[in-house]
């Protein structure tokens, strides 16, 4: 395997940092799983790892992003409640009569 070229990433927030770190850990553990598998079991073990750990990675990614959004909304404050219209209020502007 050729020597990897350095990769420069700009991480813009803690959510991105966590997901990048987890993706890197996922890739490394997948490689270890495949390398440690006996002949004839590499694909099966690697696939099994991807299904189980991939679901966990996606679950964590989803939870992290949703929680970050919830925290942002909470920080801004909730939206004001809707104000009901008066029952007799008209919703159209008055039209002018043409002569």
N, C-alpha and C positions, 0 to 999 in steps of 0.2 A: 504494500500500500504506500503510495507516495506521501511525502511529508505534507501535512495540511498547510494551506495558505492562511495566514492570520485573517480573521474576520473582524471588522470593526462594526459594532452595532451601537446605535443610539437608543438607550432605554429611556422612555419618557415618563414612566411612572412605576410604582411598586407592583402593580398588577402585571405589567409586561416583564418586569424582572423575575417575578415568581414563575411565570409561565415559561420563560426562556430557560431558567435554571432547571425546571422540571422536565422540559423537552430534552435538554442535554443529559440529564440523569437517566431518562427513559432510553435514549439512544445507547448510552454506555452499558446499561443493564441488559438491553437486548443483545448487544454484541457479546457480553459475558455469557448470557444464556446460550447463545448459539455456539460459542467456543467450547463451553463445558458439556455440550450435548454429545452423546455417543453417536457414532456413525449410524445413519439410517433414522435418526431421531431429531436431527437439526431443524428441519422444516417444521415438524410437529411441535417441538418445544418452543421454537421462536414464534410460531403462530399462536400458540396457547398464551405465551407471555403477552403478545400484542393484544389479544382479545381481552384478557383480564386487566392488565396494566393500562392498556389504551383506554378502556372504559373509565378506569379510575382517573387517568390524566384528564380526560374530557369532562368528567364530573367535577373535578377540582377546578378546571378552567372555567366552567360555567358558573360554579358557585362563587368563585373569586370575582368574576366580572359582574355578576348580579349583585353581590354584596357591595362592590365598589360603587355601583350605580345607586344602590339604596343609601349608602353613606353620603353620596353627593347630594341626593335629594333631601336627606335629613339635615345636612349642613346648610342648604339653601332655605330650608323651611318648606312646609307643605304649601301646595297651591291653595289659594283662597277658595272657600266653599262657593258653589254656584248660588246665585241669587235668583229666586223664582220670580217670574214676571207676574205683574198684577193680573188678576183674572179679566178685568175689563180693558186692559191695555191693548192698543192696536199695534200690529207689527209691521204695517205698511205705511209709508209716508202718504199723506193726503195728496190726491191728484188734483190738478187744477183743471177747471172746466174749459174746454175750447169753445170759442164762439164762432 
